[in-house]
Amino acid sequence: MKYVNRLLLIIIFGILPSGLFSKEKAVYELHSKDELFFLGEDSRAQDAKEKWNLDELEDFAVTSNPLYLREKQNIGMARGDIITASLYYNPIVNMQQQFIGASKNSGTGLPETSFIYNQPFDMSGVIPQREKVAKQEFLATIASFRDFDRMFRLRLRQNFWTYLYVTEQINYQKEFLENYQDLLDLTKLRAEKGDISFLEYDRLALERVQIEREYRNARILRAQVVKNLRVLIGISDINSPLSVKGRLEFISTKEFGIDLNDFDIEERPDLVALKIRQQRERMNIELKKREIIPPLTLGVEFLNKGNENVAGIYAATPLPIFDRKQGEILKSEESYKKLGFDVDAKRNEILSEISAAIKELQARESQLLDYQKMGLLEKNKEVQEKSRLAYIRGASNLVTFLEAEKNYLSVLRSYYEIIYLYYNALESYKASIGKMDSSEY
């Protein structure tokens, strides 16, 4: 029996691929032609294309995504509003030539030529105040764009971490598929030798079907994530390769240099935009009050009729008796009060959002620190290898071995899922305090 076991070991180590007992392969390698079809990538282009990290993806996205660039145009539009608001009133020039009589029996008389020049004047400072209001709206537009940028980068990073998480799933599920195929060959060999029943071989084949299904689903999910990344970074050509580099490894907030208690909610772009718009509305109240006094129009007129030449000046202005901007002033006052409530509500919302993000981040990090301290992955790998060797030597049955394999797969899935949730919580925390750039810490 010992001779048979040794012979089996020699056969097994000979037929098993090197990946069975070796360390995990490179994480982001495409493994099959159908996966290349799913991702719309050519293998030769994939090898030639340099892989992108998160910073490179973000830099490319903010310069090529049409949706991002469209939102950025709002700043230019607001700048145009400032120019419009700061322009002074245009002068009015009127030239007139009279040469037809007033009635059919009268002659044309002497021809009359007149030239009139009118210039409206801002008597109450409407134009400077209007410019101040436009500048406040310009600042609010910048803050709104920063808020859009914050949410855009959050979505991009969430898809990035999803890509890494699904890739980890693909890697260890592919390893399991290869291992199960090796075990199928081994079990078939042992069944043919009469050491075990063919029932164990059939059971193992059914187990492999389930793992293969999960592996295929993970690859399809990664193709969907790649589609989202293409939309976010602005790559329209599906034949253009997209390859991401990185590893789903745990890095603590301390190593990132992040202090969870060091934040200022007043710096959140959406809150900044609301506060600026509240100030703009307060200035708008003053603007409406100044508009009660209409512009004063001064004119110069020159009249020539035959040998008669006349020149003069005049002034004109509407009398604000009925329309004194009562409705617009009231509307601006109510809008100012409404924005004040919006600012208070946004502060409460941000505080709750930050508190929830910190609690989730601390819970995920604490769990990962415990796993790191106990060496979860190393112990899990060690137990798996021991259970496999025990089954190879005949020291355990197939049921025990499969249970150990399932436990190994479950631990890996749970571990990488927690890392994925940790990075999602970390990005949510950064977004909640309004600091998506690592250089701001």
C-alpha positions in Angstrom: 0.0 0.0 0.0 2.8 2.4 0.8 4.3 1.7 -2.7 0.9 2.5 -4.3 0.7 5.8 -2.3 4.2 6.8 -3.4 3.4 5.9 -6.9 0.3 8.0 -6.8 2.3 10.9 -5.4 4.8 10.7 -8.2 2.0 10.5 -10.8 0.1 13.4 -9.2 3.1 15.7 -8.9 3.9 14.9 -12.5 0.4 15.7 -13.9 -0.5 18.6 -11.7 0.3 22.0 -13.1 2.8 24.2 -11.4 0.1 26.6 -10.3 -1.4 23.9 -8.0 1.1 24.4 -5.2 2.7 27.6 -6.4 1.8 31.1 -5.2 -1.0 33.0 -6.8 -0.4 34.1 -10.4 -0.5 37.7 -11.6 -3.8 39.2 -10.7 -4.8 41.1 -13.9 -3.9 38.6 -16.6 -6.5 37.7 -19.2 -6.8 33.9 -19.3 -9.0 32.8 -22.2 -10.2 33.8 -25.7 -13.8 34.1 -24.6 -12.9 36.5 -21.8 -11.1 38.6 -24.4 -14.3 38.5 -26.4 -16.3 39.7 -23.3 -13.9 42.6 -22.7 -13.5 43.5 -26.3 -9.7 43.2 -26.1 -7.2 41.7 -28.5 -4.5 39.7 -26.8 -1.7 41.2 -28.8 -3.0 44.7 -28.0 -3.4 43.7 -24.4 0.3 42.8 -24.2 1.4 46.0 -25.9 -0.8 48.3 -23.9 0.5 49.7 -20.7 -1.7 49.1 -17.7 -3.3 52.0 -15.9 -3.4 52.7 -12.2 -6.1 54.6 -10.5 -4.4 58.0 -10.8 -3.9 57.5 -14.5 -7.5 56.5 -15.0 -8.7 59.6 -13.2 -6.3 61.9 -15.2 -7.5 60.5 -18.5 -11.2 60.6 -17.4 -11.2 64.3 -16.5 -9.7 65.2 -19.9 -11.7 62.9 -22.2 -15.1 62.1 -20.7 -17.7 64.2 -22.6 -20.1 64.2 -19.6 -17.3 65.6 -17.4 -16.3 68.2 -20.0 -19.9 69.2 -20.5 -20.3 69.9 -16.8 -17.1 71.9 -16.8 -18.5 74.2 -19.5 -20.9 75.6 -16.9 -18.0 77.6 -15.5 -17.4 79.3 -18.8 -21.0 80.1 -19.1 -21.0 81.7 -15.7 -18.0 83.7 -16.6 -19.9 85.0 -19.6 -22.7 86.1 -17.2 -20.2 88.2 -15.3 -19.1 89.9 -18.5 -22.7 90.6 -19.4 -23.6 91.9 -15.9 -20.6 94.3 -15.9 -21.4 96.0 -19.3 -22.7 99.6 -19.2 -25.8 100.8 -21.0 -25.5 101.3 -24.7 -26.0 104.8 -26.1 -28.8 105.5 -28.5 -28.4 107.4 -31.8 -31.3 108.7 -33.7 -31.1 110.4 -37.2 -34.3 111.8 -38.8 -35.0 113.5 -42.2 -38.4 115.1 -42.8 -39.4 116.2 -46.3 -43.1 115.3 -46.8 -45.8 117.8 -45.9 -48.3 117.1 -43.2 -51.4 117.2 -45.6 -52.0 116.6 -49.3 -52.6 120.3 -50.0 -49.3 121.4 -48.3 -46.0 121.4 -50.0 -43.0 119.7 -48.8 -41.7 122.8 -47.2 -38.2 123.2 -46.1 -36.4 119.9 -45.5 -35.7 119.1 -41.8 -32.8 117.1 -40.5 -32.3 116.2 -36.9 -29.6 114.2 -35.0 -30.3 112.9 -31.4 -27.8 111.2 -29.1 -29.1 109.5 -25.9 -27.1 108.0 -23.0 -28.7 106.2 -20.1 -26.8 106.6 -16.7 -26.8 104.3 -13.7 -27.9 106.5 -10.9 -28.3 103.9 -8.1 -25.3 101.5 -8.7 -27.4 98.8 -10.4 -24.6 97.6 -12.7 -21.9 97.2 -10.0 -24.3 95.3 -7.8 -25.4 93.1 -10.7 -21.8 92.3 -11.3 -21.4 91.3 -7.7 -24.4 89.0 -7.9 -22.9 87.4 -11.1 -19.6 86.8 -9.5 -21.3 85.0 -6.6 -23.1 82.8 -9.1 -19.7 82.2 -10.8 -18.2 81.0 -7.5 -21.2 78.9 -6.8 -20.9 77.3 -10.2 -17.2 76.4 -9.5 -18.3 74.9 -6.1 -21.1 72.9 -7.9 -18.5 71.6 -10.4 -16.2 70.6 -7.6 -19.2 68.7 -6.1 -19.8 67.0 -9.4 -16.1 66.2 -9.6 -16.3 64.7 -6.1 -19.1 62.3 -7.1 -17.6 61.5 -10.5 -14.3 60.4 -8.9 -16.2 58.5 -6.2 -18.0 56.5 -8.9 -14.9 55.9 -10.9 -13.0 54.7 -7.8 -15.9 52.4 -6.8 -15.8 50.8 -10.2 -12.0 50.5 -10.0 -12.2 48.6 -6.6 -15.0 46.5 -8.0 -12.7 45.6 -10.9 -9.9 44.5 -8.6 -12.3 42.6 -6.3 -13.9 40.7 -9.3 -10.4 40.0 -10.7 -9.4 38.4 -7.4 -12.5 36.2 -7.6 -11.6 35.2 -11.1 -8.0 34.3 -10.1 -8.8 32.0 -7.2 -11.8 30.5 -8.9 -9.6 29.8 -11.9 -7.1 28.1 -9.6 -9.9 26.0 -8.1 -11.1 25.0 -11.6 -7.6 23.8 -12.4 -7.3 22.0 -9.1 -10.6 20.3 -9.5 -9.7 19.1 -13.0 -6.5 17.7 -11.5 -8.5 16.0 -8.7 -10.9 14.7 -11.3 -8.0 13.0 -13.1 -6.7 11.7 -9.8 -10.0 10.4 -8.6 -10.7 8.7 -11.9 -7.3 7.0 -11.6 -8.0 5.8 -8.1 -11.4 4.6 -9.1 -10.0 2.7 -12.0 -7.5 1.1 -9.7 -10.3 0.1 -7.3 -9.2 2.2 -4.4 -12.4 4.3 -4.3 -15.9 4.2 -5.8 -16.8 5.9 -9.1 -19.5 7.7 -7.1 -16.8 9.9 -5.6 -15.7 10.8 -9.1 -19.3 11.7 -10.2 -19.7 13.8 -7.1 -16.5 15.7 -7.7 -17.6 16.4 -11.3 -20.9 17.9 -10.1 -18.9 20.1 -7.6 -16.8 21.4 -10.4 -19.8 22.4 -12.4 -20.9 24.8 -9.6 -17.5 26.4 -9.3 -17.2 26.8 -13.0 -20.6 28.6 -13.0 -19.4 31.0 -10.4 -16.1 31.5 -12.3 -18.0 32.3 -15.5 -20.4 34.7 -13.7 -17.4 36.6 -12.2 -15.9 37.0 -15.7 -19.1 38.4 -17.0 -19.4 40.7 -14.0 -15.9 42.0 -14.7 -16.9 42.7 -18.3 -19.7 44.8 -17.1 -17.4 46.7 -14.8 -15.1 47.3 -17.7 -18.0 48.7 -19.6 -18.7 51.2 -16.8 -15.0 52.1 -16.7 -15.0 52.8 -20.4 -18.0 55.1 -20.0 -16.5 56.9 -17.1 -13.0 57.5 -18.7 -14.5 58.3 -22.1 -13.2 55.4 -24.3 -15.8 54.9 -27.0 -14.0 52.3 -29.1 -14.8 48.9 -27.7 -11.8 47.5 -29.5 -9.4 49.8 -27.6 -7.8 47.7 -24.8 -8.4 48.6 -21.2 -6.1 47.1 -18.7 -6.0 48.0 -15.0 -3.0 47.5 -12.7 -3.2 47.2 -9.0 -3.7 44.7 -6.3 -6.5 44.3 -3.7 -4.3 44.5 -0.7 -5.1 45.9 2.7 -3.5 49.3 3.6 -4.5 50.9 6.9 -5.7 54.4 7.2 -2.6 55.1 9.3 -0.4 54.1 6.4 -2.5 56.3 4.2 -1.9 59.2 6.6 -5.6 59.7 7.2 -6.9 61.1 10.5 -10.6 60.2 10.8 -11.2 63.1 13.2 -9.5 65.8 11.1 -12.2 67.2 8.8 -14.2 70.4 8.3 -17.7 70.0 6.9 -17.7 73.6 5.8 -15.3 72.6 3.0 -17.7 70.2 1.4 -18.3 71.5 -2.1 -22.1 71.1 -2.1 -22.3 73.0 1.2 -20.0 75.7 -0.1 -22.2 76.1 -3.2 -25.3 76.5 -1.0 -23.6 79.1 1.2 -22.4 81.1 -1.8 -25.9 81.0 -3.4 -27.3 82.2 -0.1 -24.9 85.1 -0.2 -25.8 85.7 -3.8 -29.5 85.9 -3.0 -28.8 88.4 -0.2 -27.0 90.6 -2.7 -29.8 90.0 -5.1 -32.2 91.6 -2.6 -30.0 94.7 -2.6 -30.0 94.6 -6.4 -33.7 94.6 -6.7 -34.0 97.5 -4.3 -31.5 99.5 -6.4 -33.5 98.7 -9.5 -36.4 100.7 -8.1 -34.5 103.9 -9.2 -34.6 103.7 -13.0 -31.7 104.9 -15.2 -31.6 108.6 -16.1 -31.3 109.2 -19.8 -29.6 112.4 -21.0 -29.9 113.5 -24.6 -28.3 115.9 -27.0 -30.3 117.1 -30.1 -29.3 119.0 -33.2 -32.0 120.3 -35.6 -31.5 121.9 -39.1 -34.4 123.3 -41.0 -33.5 125.5 -43.9 -31.4 128.3 -42.6 -32.5 127.5 -39.0 -30.1 125.5 -36.8 -31.2 124.4 -33.3 -29.3 122.5 -30.6 -30.4 121.4 -27.1 -30.2 118.9 -24.3 -32.9 117.0 -22.4 -33.3 114.4 -19.7 -35.8 111.6 -19.2 -36.5 108.9 -16.6 -39.5 106.7 -15.7 -41.3 107.5 -12.5 -41.5 104.5 -10.2 -45.0 105.1 -8.9 -46.7 101.7 -9.5 -43.9 99.3 -10.3 -41.3 99.4 -7.5 -40.1 95.8 -7.8 -42.2 94.8 -4.9 -42.8 91.2 -6.1 -39.2 90.6 -7.0 -37.9 91.9 -3.7 -40.2 89.7 -1.8 -39.3 86.7 -3.9 -35.6 87.3 -3.3 -36.1 87.6 0.4 -38.0 84.4 0.6 -35.4 82.7 -1.6 -32.7 83.9 0.8 -34.6 82.4 3.8 -35.2 79.1 1.9 -31.5 78.8 1.1 -30.7 79.4 4.8 -32.8 76.3 5.7 -31.1 74.4 2.9 -27.7 75.2 4.3 -28.8 74.0 7.8 -30.3 70.8 6.4 -27.2 70.1 4.4 -25.0 70.5 7.4 -27.0 67.9 9.3 -27.0 65.6 6.3 -23.2 65.9 6.0 -22.6 65.2 9.7 -24.7 62.1 9.5 -23.0 61.0 6.3 -19.5 61.4 7.8 -20.5 59.7 11.0 -21.8 56.7 9.2 -18.8 56.5 6.9 -16.4 56.7 9.9 -18.2 53.9 11.7 -18.2 51.6 8.7 -14.6 52.3 7.9 -13.5 51.7 11.4 -15.5 48.4 11.6 -13.9 47.2 8.3 -10.4 48.2 9.2 -10.6 46.6 12.7 -11.7 43.3 11.1 -8.9 43.4 8.6 -6.3 44.3 11.2 -7.4 41.2 13.2 -7.1 39.0 10.1 -3.7 40.5 9.4 -2.6 39.8 12.9 -3.7 36.2 12.9 -2.3 35.6 9.4 -5.7 34.5 8.0 -4.6 33.9 4.4 -1.5 32.0 5.3 -3.3 29.7 7.7 -6.1 29.2 5.2 -3.6 28.2 2.5 -1.8 25.9 4.9 -5.0 24.0 5.9 -6.0 23.7 2.3 -2.6 22.2 1.2 -2.7 19.8 4.2 -6.2 18.6 3.4 -5.2 18.1 -0.3 -2.1 16.1 0.6 -4.1 14.0 3.1 -6.6 13.1 0.4 -3.8 12.4 -2.1 -2.2 10.0 0.4 -5.6 8.4 1.1 -5.7 9.6 4.7 -9.0 11.4 4.2 -12.1 10.8 2.1 -13.5 13.0 -0.6 -16.2 14.5 1.5 -13.7 15.8 4.1 -11.5 17.1 1.3 -14.3 18.9 -0.5 -15.4 20.5 2.8 -11.9 21.8 3.3 -11.8 23.2 -0.2 -15.2 24.9 0.3 -13.9 26.4 3.5 -10.8 27.7 1.8 -12.9 29.2 -1.0 -15.3 30.8 1.5 -12.5 32.3 3.5 -10.9 33.8 0.4 -14.2 35.2 -0.8 -15.0 36.7 2.6 -11.5 38.2 3.0 -11.4 39.9 -0.4 -15.0 41.1 0.0 -14.1 42.8 3.3 -11.1 44.5 1.6 -13.4 45.6 -1.2 -15.9 46.9 1.3 -13.1 48.6 3.2 -11.9 50.5 0.2 -15.4 51.5 -0.7 -15.9 52.8 2.8 -12.6 54.6 2.6 -13.6 56.3 -0.7 -17.1 57.1 0.8 -15.4 58.8 3.8 -13.2 60.9 1.5 -16.2 61.9 -0.5 -18.2 62.7 2.6 -15.5 65.2 3.9 -14.9 66.5 0.4 -11.3 65.4 0.0 -10.9 63.0 -2.8 -7.3 63.9 -3.5 -4.7 62.1 -1.4 -2.4 65.2 -1.5 -5.0 67.0 0.7 -4.2 64.8 3.7 
